Amino acid sequence: MTEGHVTIIGAGIVGVSCALHLLKDGWRVSLIDEHPAGTQTSYGNAGAISPQSINPMSGPGIIKQIPKWLLDPLGPLAIRWSYLPKAMPWFMQFIRDGAATRVASQSEALAALHRNVIEGHEELAELANVKHLIKRQGWLSLYETDAAFKADAAARARMQSHGHEIHELNPDEISQLEPGLAPIFKHATWAPNSGHTVNPGALTEAYAKQASRMGCEFVNCKVLGFEIGPEGPTKIRTSAGEFKLDRLVIAAGAWSSQLSKQLGEPFPLESERGYHMMLPSPGFTTRRPVSFNERKFMTTTMEEGLRLAGTVEFAGLEAPPNWGRAIKLLEHAKTVFRDVDVSDAKRWMGQRPATPDSLPVISSSKVHEKVFYAFGHGHLGLTGSAVTGAHIASLVSRRNATIDLQPFRIDRYR
């Protein structure tokens, strides 16, 4: 039985996954968040658990896209003009990380991290008695133009080079897989070994309830800062008072870099704001997650209806939502499906933590012996959460990692 206590900041899917793995190792665990588990960013994602997601957001020639992002506030990827000066250092690093040699190494790291992501979630879901929330029905990615399909050739080749089964489909084959699609797609790729959850919020909540049954203490309060002694942080200051610290895991999503900076380890992190619309009665169901390449959004049939999720907006943590971006998803849905009922749609916006190189931070501190980091998964937080929890447990317990964690270290930009 392991002796010691671990405090985790952040009750999203990454934080609760860390909690479950640490509890399995015998640690006493407390989890701090001002919001109930799974009610924030982890609630509203597209539900994909995709081992083939190994291609970083940046790439060669990405700088040519930035003017377009600035000029179209409702485009698939947008930057608010008012936020650009603050975000400029991050974007400069984002552009540098798009160099071909860096993309290759980033893909290698993501391939290793994501290799067993479905199995990782199935293990935790079985522990929490919600394995029915995890499905293996593949992933369909659609292209409306020859140019977009050709532009993704290198990304497809990287996926296949890492052993992922990727099939290229013609329009007739697309229609057979998803009859509800409008006949506007020239190409598609089909990844049959991909997975998803039919309720991301419920999955996160179930993991949290299982952690509670295993003895995890949940504290609902806002983290304000730390008291740091000669050997590292000794107390955590919160809106509910001070708590003593033994070991600490930062898994606070897009807010994590604010906390890591207080601990002497700043990290370039931005909020990759995403929107969704939930259609309670769409009139049909898709059989698997479907992504629309040029429009940069996905649809997934969930327990509550059809979720339209995606797009990327850079506007920081404080700016109010641009609900026009959510409404744009409804316009897309009317175009990409033969017939869809968008009435009574429910809108949502969340803050996804984005790193310049698309690699999360899964790392022990380089300053404090008993501090660890688990954040920065961008739009792949659900995908990478269960395996991240396992890696954090290995770091805390001083076990050898099952993959090379050097690409994910907290100090890689220093």
C-alpha positions as CSV (number, residue, x, y, z in Angstrom):
1,M,0.0,0.0,0.0
2,T,1.5,3.3,-1.1
3,E,1.8,5.9,1.7
4,G,1.1,9.5,0.9
5,H,-1.4,12.0,-0.3
6,V,-1.9,13.5,-3.8
7,T,-3.9,16.7,-4.4
8,I,-5.2,17.1,-7.9
9,I,-6.4,20.5,-9.2
10,G,-9.0,20.1,-11.9
11,A,-12.0,17.8,-12.1
12,G,-12.3,17.4,-15.8
13,I,-11.7,14.1,-17.7
14,V,-7.9,14.4,-17.3
15,G,-8.1,15.1,-13.5
16,V,-10.5,12.3,-12.7
17,S,-8.6,9.9,-14.8
18,C,-5.5,10.8,-12.8
19,A,-7.4,10.3,-9.6
20,L,-8.6,6.8,-10.6
21,H,-5.1,5.6,-11.5
22,L,-3.5,7.1,-8.4
23,L,-6.2,5.5,-6.2
24,K,-5.6,2.1,-7.9
25,D,-1.9,2.6,-6.9
26,G,-3.0,3.1,-3.2
27,W,-2.5,6.9,-2.9
28,R,-4.9,9.0,-0.8
29,V,-6.3,11.5,-3.2
30,S,-8.1,14.9,-3.0
31,L,-9.5,16.6,-6.0
32,I,-10.1,20.4,-6.0
33,D,-12.3,22.3,-8.5
34,E,-14.7,25.1,-8.2
35,H,-17.1,23.3,-10.5
36,P,-18.6,19.8,-10.2
37,A,-16.7,17.1,-12.1
38,G,-17.3,16.9,-15.8
39,T,-19.5,20.0,-16.1
40,Q,-17.1,22.3,-17.9
41,T,-14.9,21.6,-21.0
42,S,-15.1,17.8,-20.6
43,Y,-18.9,18.0,-20.9
44,G,-19.1,19.6,-24.3
45,N,-16.6,17.8,-26.5
46,A,-17.4,15.8,-29.6
47,G,-16.9,12.5,-27.8
48,A,-14.2,11.0,-30.1
49,I,-11.6,8.6,-28.6
50,S,-9.3,8.5,-31.6
51,P,-6.0,6.6,-31.6
52,Q,-5.3,7.8,-35.2
53,S,-5.3,11.5,-34.1
54,I,-1.5,11.9,-34.3
55,N,-1.2,15.0,-36.6
56,P,-0.4,18.3,-34.9
57,M,-2.5,21.5,-35.7
58,S,0.5,23.4,-37.0
59,G,2.4,22.5,-40.2
60,P,4.5,23.8,-43.0
61,G,2.9,26.9,-44.6
62,I,0.6,27.5,-41.6
63,I,1.6,31.2,-41.6
64,K,-0.3,31.7,-44.9
65,Q,-3.5,30.8,-43.1
66,I,-3.4,33.5,-40.4
67,P,-4.7,36.4,-42.4
68,K,-7.8,34.4,-43.3
69,W,-8.3,33.5,-39.6
70,L,-8.3,37.2,-38.7
71,L,-10.7,38.3,-41.4
72,D,-13.5,35.8,-40.8
73,P,-14.8,35.8,-37.2
74,L,-17.2,32.9,-38.1
75,G,-14.7,30.8,-40.0
76,P,-13.5,27.3,-39.0
77,L,-10.6,28.9,-37.2
78,A,-10.7,32.5,-36.0
79,I,-8.6,34.9,-34.0
80,R,-10.2,38.0,-32.4
81,W,-8.3,41.1,-33.5
82,S,-8.4,42.5,-30.0
83,Y,-6.7,39.4,-28.6
84,L,-4.0,39.0,-31.2
85,P,-1.3,41.1,-29.4
86,K,-1.5,39.0,-26.3
87,A,-1.6,35.8,-28.3
88,M,1.3,36.7,-30.6
89,P,4.1,35.0,-28.7
90,W,2.1,31.8,-28.7
91,F,1.4,32.0,-32.4
92,M,5.0,32.7,-33.3
93,Q,5.9,29.5,-31.4
94,F,3.0,27.7,-33.1
95,I,4.4,28.7,-36.5
96,R,7.9,27.5,-35.6
97,D,6.5,24.2,-34.4
98,G,5.0,23.7,-37.8
99,A,8.3,23.1,-39.4
100,A,8.4,19.7,-41.2
101,T,11.1,18.2,-39.0
102,R,9.2,19.2,-35.8
103,V,5.8,17.9,-37.1
104,A,7.4,14.5,-37.7
105,S,8.7,14.2,-34.1
106,Q,5.4,15.6,-32.7
107,S,3.5,12.9,-34.6
108,E,5.8,10.2,-33.3
109,A,5.1,11.4,-29.7
110,L,1.3,11.5,-30.3
111,A,1.3,8.1,-31.9
112,A,3.0,6.6,-28.8
113,L,0.7,8.4,-26.4
114,H,-2.6,7.5,-28.3
115,R,-1.7,3.9,-29.1
116,N,-4.0,2.4,-26.5
117,V,-6.5,5.2,-25.7
118,I,-9.6,3.1,-26.3
119,E,-8.4,0.3,-24.1
120,G,-7.5,2.9,-21.5
121,H,-11.0,4.2,-21.4
122,E,-12.6,0.8,-21.5
123,E,-10.5,-0.2,-18.4
124,L,-11.7,2.9,-16.5
125,A,-15.3,2.6,-17.8
126,E,-15.5,-1.0,-16.6
127,L,-14.1,0.0,-13.2
128,A,-16.9,2.7,-13.0
129,N,-19.5,0.3,-14.4
130,V,-20.2,2.5,-17.5
131,K,-18.6,0.5,-20.2
132,H,-21.8,0.9,-22.3
133,L,-20.8,4.6,-22.8
134,I,-17.8,3.6,-24.9
135,K,-18.3,2.5,-28.5
136,R,-16.0,1.2,-31.2
137,Q,-17.7,2.3,-34.4
138,G,-15.0,4.0,-36.3
139,W,-14.5,7.6,-37.6
140,L,-15.5,9.0,-41.0
141,S,-13.7,12.1,-42.3
142,L,-15.2,13.9,-45.3
143,Y,-13.9,16.2,-48.0
144,E,-15.9,18.4,-50.3
145,T,-13.0,19.2,-52.7
146,D,-10.2,17.4,-54.4
147,A,-7.8,20.1,-53.1
148,A,-8.6,19.5,-49.4
149,F,-8.2,15.8,-49.9
150,K,-4.9,16.2,-51.6
151,A,-3.6,18.6,-48.9
152,D,-4.2,15.9,-46.3
153,A,-2.1,13.3,-48.1
154,A,0.9,13.6,-45.8
155,A,-1.3,13.4,-42.7
156,R,-2.9,10.2,-44.0
157,A,0.5,8.8,-44.8
158,R,1.7,9.5,-41.2
159,M,-1.3,7.7,-39.7
160,Q,-0.8,4.7,-41.9
161,S,2.9,4.6,-41.2
162,H,2.0,4.1,-37.5
163,G,-0.2,1.2,-38.3
164,H,-3.6,2.8,-38.4
165,E,-6.1,1.4,-40.7
166,I,-7.2,4.2,-43.0
167,H,-9.5,3.5,-46.0
168,E,-10.1,6.0,-48.8
169,L,-13.8,6.1,-49.9
170,N,-15.6,7.3,-53.0
171,P,-19.0,9.0,-53.0
172,D,-21.0,5.8,-53.4
173,E,-19.1,4.2,-50.4
174,I,-19.7,7.3,-48.3
175,S,-23.4,7.1,-49.0
176,Q,-23.5,3.4,-47.9
177,L,-21.8,4.2,-44.6
178,E,-23.9,7.3,-43.8
179,P,-27.1,7.6,-45.9
180,G,-28.1,10.8,-44.2
181,L,-25.3,12.8,-45.7
182,A,-25.9,15.2,-48.6
183,P,-24.3,14.1,-51.9
184,I,-21.6,16.9,-51.8
185,F,-18.6,14.9,-50.7
186,K,-15.9,13.8,-53.2
187,H,-13.7,11.9,-50.8
188,A,-13.6,10.4,-47.4
189,T,-11.3,8.5,-45.1
190,W,-12.7,5.7,-42.9
191,A,-10.8,4.7,-39.7
192,P,-12.6,1.6,-38.5
193,N,-10.6,1.2,-35.3
194,S,-11.6,4.6,-33.8
195,G,-14.0,4.9,-30.8
196,H,-16.2,7.4,-29.1
197,T,-18.4,8.0,-26.0
198,V,-22.1,8.7,-26.3
199,N,-22.1,11.0,-23.3
200,P,-18.8,12.7,-22.4
201,G,-20.3,14.5,-19.4
202,A,-21.8,11.3,-17.9
203,L,-18.5,9.5,-18.5
204,T,-16.5,12.1,-16.6
205,E,-19.1,12.1,-13.8
206,A,-19.0,8.3,-13.6
207,Y,-15.2,8.3,-13.3
208,A,-15.6,10.9,-10.5
209,K,-18.2,8.9,-8.7
210,Q,-16.0,5.8,-8.9
211,A,-13.1,7.8,-7.5
212,S,-15.3,8.9,-4.6
213,R,-16.3,5.3,-3.9
214,M,-12.6,4.5,-3.8
215,G,-12.0,7.2,-1.2
216,C,-11.2,10.4,-3.2
217,E,-12.1,13.6,-1.4
218,F,-13.8,16.2,-3.6
219,V,-13.4,19.9,-2.6
220,N,-15.5,22.4,-4.4
221,C,-13.6,25.7,-4.2
222,K,-11.4,28.1,-6.3
223,V,-7.7,27.7,-6.1
224,L,-6.0,31.1,-5.4
225,G,-2.3,30.2,-5.0
226,F,0.3,28.4,-3.0
227,E,2.6,28.7,0.0
228,I,6.0,27.6,-1.1
229,G,8.8,26.4,1.2
230,P,12.4,25.4,0.6
231,E,11.3,22.0,-0.7
232,G,8.3,23.1,-2.8
233,P,4.7,24.0,-2.2
234,T,3.5,23.2,1.3
235,K,0.0,24.6,1.3
236,I,-2.6,25.5,-1.3
237,R,-4.7,28.6,-0.8
238,T,-8.3,28.4,-1.8
239,S,-11.6,30.2,-1.5
240,A,-12.4,27.7,1.3
241,G,-9.2,28.2,3.2
242,E,-5.8,26.7,3.2
243,F,-4.9,23.0,2.8
244,K,-1.7,21.2,3.4
245,L,0.1,19.7,0.4
246,D,2.1,16.5,0.1
247,R,2.1,15.8,-3.7
248,L,0.4,18.0,-6.3
249,V,-0.9,17.4,-9.8
250,I,-2.0,20.3,-11.9
251,A,-4.8,19.2,-14.3
252,A,-6.7,22.4,-14.6
253,G,-7.1,22.5,-18.4
254,A,-6.8,26.0,-20.0
255,W,-6.1,27.5,-16.5
256,S,-3.1,25.3,-15.8
257,S,-0.4,27.6,-17.0
258,Q,-1.6,30.3,-14.5
259,L,-0.9,27.8,-11.7
260,S,2.4,26.4,-13.2
261,K,3.7,30.0,-13.5
262,Q,3.1,30.5,-9.7
263,L,5.2,27.4,-9.2
264,G,8.1,28.9,-11.2
265,E,7.3,26.9,-14.4
266,P,5.6,29.1,-17.0
267,F,4.3,27.4,-20.1
268,P,2.9,28.8,-23.4
269,L,-0.8,27.8,-23.2
270,E,-3.8,29.2,-25.1
271,S,-7.5,28.5,-25.0
272,E,-8.7,26.8,-28.1
273,R,-12.3,27.8,-27.6
274,G,-14.8,25.3,-29.1
275,Y,-18.6,25.5,-29.6
276,H,-21.3,23.0,-29.9
277,M,-25.0,22.7,-30.7
278,M,-27.0,19.8,-29.4
279,L,-29.9,18.8,-31.6
280,P,-32.4,16.8,-29.4
281,S,-34.5,15.6,-32.3
282,P,-32.5,15.7,-35.6
283,G,-34.7,13.2,-37.4
284,F,-31.9,10.7,-38.0
285,T,-28.8,9.3,-36.5
286,T,-25.2,9.1,-37.7
287,R,-23.7,5.7,-37.1
288,R,-20.3,7.0,-36.0
289,P,-18.5,10.3,-35.4
290,V,-18.3,12.2,-38.7
291,S,-15.8,15.1,-39.3
292,F,-16.1,17.6,-42.1
293,N,-12.6,18.6,-43.1
294,E,-13.1,22.0,-44.7
295,R,-15.7,23.2,-42.2
296,K,-13.6,22.0,-39.2
297,F,-16.5,20.5,-37.2
298,M,-17.8,17.0,-36.2
299,T,-21.1,15.4,-35.6
300,T,-21.7,12.6,-33.1
301,T,-24.9,10.8,-32.2
302,M,-25.2,10.9,-28.4
303,E,-27.7,9.9,-25.8
304,E,-29.1,13.4,-25.8
305,G,-29.3,13.8,-29.6
306,L,-26.9,14.8,-32.4
307,R,-24.0,17.0,-31.3
308,L,-22.4,19.4,-33.7
309,A,-19.1,20.3,-32.2
310,G,-15.8,21.9,-33.2
311,T,-14.3,25.0,-34.8
312,V,-11.5,26.8,-33.1
313,E,-11.5,30.4,-31.8
314,F,-8.6,32.2,-30.1
315,A,-10.0,34.9,-27.8
316,G,-8.6,34.1,-24.4
317,L,-10.3,32.9,-21.2
318,E,-12.2,36.1,-20.4
319,A,-13.9,37.1,-23.6
320,P,-17.7,36.4,-23.9
321,P,-18.8,33.7,-26.3
322,N,-19.4,34.6,-30.0
323,W,-22.7,32.7,-30.3
324,G,-22.7,33.4,-34.0
325,R,-20.0,30.6,-34.2
326,A,-22.5,28.2,-32.7
327,I,-25.3,29.3,-35.0
328,K,-22.9,28.7,-37.9
329,L,-22.8,25.0,-37.0
330,L,-26.5,24.9,-37.6
331,E,-26.0,26.3,-41.1
332,H,-23.3,23.7,-41.7
333,A,-25.7,20.9,-40.6
334,K,-28.3,22.0,-43.1
335,T,-25.8,21.8,-45.9
336,V,-24.0,18.5,-45.0
337,F,-27.1,16.5,-44.3
338,R,-30.0,15.6,-46.6
339,D,-32.6,16.6,-44.0
340,V,-32.0,17.6,-40.4
341,D,-34.2,19.2,-37.8
342,V,-32.3,21.9,-35.9
343,S,-35.2,23.1,-33.8
344,D,-34.7,23.4,-30.0
345,A,-30.9,23.3,-30.4
346,K,-28.9,23.9,-27.2
347,R,-25.7,25.9,-27.5
348,W,-22.4,25.6,-25.5
349,M,-18.9,26.9,-25.4
350,G,-15.8,25.5,-23.7
351,Q,-12.1,26.3,-23.2
352,R,-9.7,23.7,-24.6
353,P,-6.1,24.0,-23.5
354,A,-3.8,24.3,-26.5
355,T,0.0,24.0,-26.7
356,P,2.0,25.4,-29.7
357,D,3.2,21.9,-30.7
358,S,-0.1,20.1,-30.0
359,L,1.6,17.9,-27.4
360,P,0.1,17.9,-23.9
361,V,2.2,18.4,-20.8
362,I,2.6,15.1,-18.9
363,S,5.5,15.7,-16.7
364,S,7.1,15.9,-13.3
365,S,8.2,19.3,-12.2
366,K,11.7,20.4,-12.9
367,V,11.7,22.7,-9.9
368,H,9.7,20.9,-7.2
369,E,10.2,17.2,-6.5
370,K,6.5,16.5,-5.6
371,V,4.7,18.5,-8.3
372,F,3.4,17.0,-11.5
373,Y,1.5,18.3,-14.6
374,A,-1.2,16.9,-16.8
375,F,-2.7,19.5,-19.1
376,G,-2.6,20.9,-22.6
377,H,-4.4,18.2,-24.7
378,G,-6.2,20.7,-26.9
379,H,-9.1,19.1,-28.7
380,L,-7.8,15.6,-27.8
381,G,-8.4,15.8,-24.0
382,L,-11.0,13.0,-24.0
383,T,-8.8,10.9,-26.3
384,G,-5.7,11.2,-24.2
385,S,-7.1,11.4,-20.7
386,A,-7.2,7.8,-19.5
387,V,-3.6,7.1,-20.7
388,T,-2.4,10.4,-19.2
389,G,-3.8,9.3,-15.9
390,A,-1.8,6.1,-16.1
391,H,1.4,8.0,-16.9
392,I,0.9,10.5,-14.1
393,A,0.4,7.6,-11.7
394,S,3.7,6.1,-12.9
395,L,5.5,9.5,-12.4
396,V,4.1,10.0,-8.9
397,S,4.9,6.4,-7.9
398,R,8.4,6.7,-9.5
399,R,7.8,3.8,-11.9
400,N,9.4,3.6,-15.3
401,A,7.1,5.0,-18.0
402,T,5.7,2.7,-20.7
403,I,6.5,5.4,-23.4
404,D,9.1,8.1,-23.7
405,L,7.6,11.1,-21.9
406,Q,10.4,13.5,-22.8
407,P,8.4,15.2,-25.6
408,F,5.7,16.1,-23.0
409,R,8.0,17.7,-20.4
410,I,7.0,21.0,-18.8
411,D,10.3,22.7,-19.5
412,R,10.5,22.0,-23.3
413,Y,10.2,25.7,-24.2
414,R,12.7,27.0,-21.7
